[in-house]
Amino acid sequence: MVTTTIKAAAIVPVKFVHRPPSEQTQFSLFMQGFEYDGFLHALILILIFKIPVKRFDKRRNPSQPEAIMPHLFSVLFGLNLLGCDPAVDGSTTENATTENAATDAATAVASPEPAGTAPQRIITVPGNITETVFALGLGERVVGACASSMHPADVEAIPKVGYRSNLNAEGVLSLAPDLVIATDEAGPEDVMEQIRAAGVRVEMVPSDRTLDGAIGRTKRIAELLGASEAGERVVSAIRSGIASVPSADGDSPAKPRVMFIYVARKTSMVAGTGTAAEAMIALAGGINAVTDFEEFKPINPEAIVKANPDFILLDDSGLKSIGGIDGVIALPGVSQTVAGANRQVIAMDKTLLLGFGPRLADGALELARLLKR
């Protein structure tokens, strides 16, 4: 049986000179994939095909390879099982593998935002991001913004997509943006995922409301928009503006003690440590009068009396909603403080006071003026 099979191999041509190269490669790779062993399997295989070896005839028309395919399968399987593997053209196999790899790589690189393409339709969340993009001279690319975006005046005509923590996915996607720039406070998370799943590029930047945070955020946004040079100019203006704010050294008694009260939905909260209000008060040359807790807590009359601020600070909308200066002084405990007794209640535009955007130095200078420093 062994001798007969090898003889058949000598009769049947092993090279597919009449088949297209790609077909040769596919067949060779197919044959390499079979790993049967044992003489008995070879015998069973030939019996299954029911093709006696003696029927192989080199007089068959070689221009019709399909006519000899069953015989060729039998012979090549036999050769493979007896240790005579059919030769595969290494260069052809390598070319096929290379082509497949190139196809896979091209598929993997697909991205909603091609490298080197400057975004043309931007949505910004929240207001300080909107201000930064405008400060970079790219305001015409903003097609949507957070509802808190109020500056510059051109923002008024731009469609709003909800507040930073309550964005609307449908509203965002309806504007066909190619980039959404948001701080890490933006949400809800499922909405952000829905926007990403739609193929929109989403870039999150830190929300840190400090001088260093504002500078780092500005540089990052400028980098995302390919406007690093403009970003450096904005950063330089912030630094020089802050340097011009008059301030007392360290914890000097000359520093006014300031309490920030946040009023929203008929709820009044006092700012503790680690807040944007505390950072702005420090930049303006004051000191936070409340250091017993972090973030915000509801107003407590005893705590207000204990803090005894020289000034009480609010944002414009908060002061209006509480009933003006008289409304603030009427809050429990306020009348017993230096601020209450002297009616030293001050207010500022919210985004200028707490935004920590490109107008940061303007905010610090304005607050310093209100504190009469």
Order of alpha helices (4+ residues) and beta strands (2+ residues): alpha-alpha-alpha-alpha-alpha-beta-alpha-beta-beta-beta-alpha-beta-alpha-beta-alpha-alpha-beta-beta-alpha-beta-beta-alpha-beta-alpha-alpha-alpha-beta-alpha-alpha
